[in-house]
Amino acid sequence: MNIFPFRLPLFSRLKSRRLVVAFTSACIFIAIYFAGHFDFSDELHGFYLLSCDRGRLFDLKGDLLLGEENRLLAKFEFDPILDFFRYEHSHKPNHPHLTYSWNRLNGSGYVFNYHDDGTMLLTCFSRFRDSRGEIPKGVFVGGGLPYSKHDNAQLTMSATGMAHFDGKSWHHLWCNANETIASSPDDKHDPSTWDFLGSKVLFSDDKKLIIRSSHSVPFGATTLRIDRYAIFRAGENYFILLMKLTNIGNTPAYYYYVYGDEPWVGQFGSSGGNIGWAKGRLFYFEGSVDPRQYSYAGMYDIGNPMILGEKGSSFSGKANFIEWIGDNKPNLVYFSNKEGQFAEEKERVPLASKDNRVIFLQWGPRPLMPRDRDFMILAIGLANKDPHSMFPVKPDVGLDQSDFDIILSDSP
């Protein structure tokens, strides 16, 4: 028996179907939303579907960071399509120039420095997760290029952090920098915990680039403001990192600052072959460098003859360097197999770790009175090589007055 004496009008049935479809779609959308993590805070290079490592079914992102590629399930990338429509500024062959990409809201990007001999230097900033699983924001060396760029067969994992292309292949120079500021050994503030206040490209043409990122750090009873400036000049195998620390509170501060790395010179993921070097000498063992006697140090991928299997082996021969410039010199510079500790050179502990031969610089404790400021200036890059001795040679570096004027006139 039909309890309805009449049939529903067609428009009512269509409306009901639309409601069912809308309700079902909403349920699916809600289920998908709560089943995954969505992150489109970086520049949108495409859609990347990843297996989730944080308790949900999947991650959906607009970009991949270094170390996430192993979780990639599927992708749809925009860059190969957009490249057809992008206007690229033309440069004369064998003409040094800079190109870059910078996300000012996220404080991340990368810089290519092209040289007149066809080689190039790549530097990436804040495109990585630190040991806490967090992503720093600002001028912090580390990470890789957008995943879409790796369709280029020349790119490898060695083209991350800071890397050198010699015309044939990429060689790793510096990895994700390990930095921290502390009031004591038990009160450390890693960059990913700093409050990010923003970033800006202060100057840009094909010959020079200056990028600034700004941060604040609650520091005991006061607050420190830290402005970081990266200065690039075309054709150079290094960049200048200038850090301005200001005590913006009303209480004196005493700080330690640490800058270090297990740089994996030569090949990403391996410390094999890496030894320390400074002007006129090599370090095969753990030990310290007197920062008053020397103004720079680095690591050299030539093999450690104190290690079985490294003597006479084939390594890249590349060397990096870090130079401290100005009056604010580190109190301690050392080579070790583990960050935070080292043996004296006389103890003859070889630099032998397969993946963790490190170089570290440490300042402090340094006083910083209310409204006072400190500058730390570093040059970070690739060392040259003496054609006769094949020993590493640091390039001439310097901070131009015009660069310093731009920084001093900056009011972030």
Secondary structure, 3 states (H helix, E strand, C coil): CCCCCCCCCHHHHHHHHHHHHHHHHHHHHHHHHHHEEEECCCCCCEEEEEECCCCCCEEEECCCCECCHHHEEEEEECHHHHCCCCCCCCCCCCCCEEEEEEECCCCEEEEEEECCCCCEEEEEECEECCCCCCCCCCCCECEECCHHHHHCCCCCCCCECEEEECCCCEEEEECCCEEEEEEECCEEECHHHCEEEEEEEEEECCCEEEEEEEEEEEECCEEEEEEEEEEEECCCCEEEEEEEEEECCCCCEEEEEEEEECCCCECCCCCCCEEEEECCEEECECEEECCCCCCEEEEEECCCCCCCCCCCCCCCCCEEEEEEECCCCCCEEEEECCCCCCCCHHHCCECCCCCCCEEEEEEEEEEECCCCEEEEEEEEEECEECCCCCCEECCCCCCCHHHHHHHHHCCC
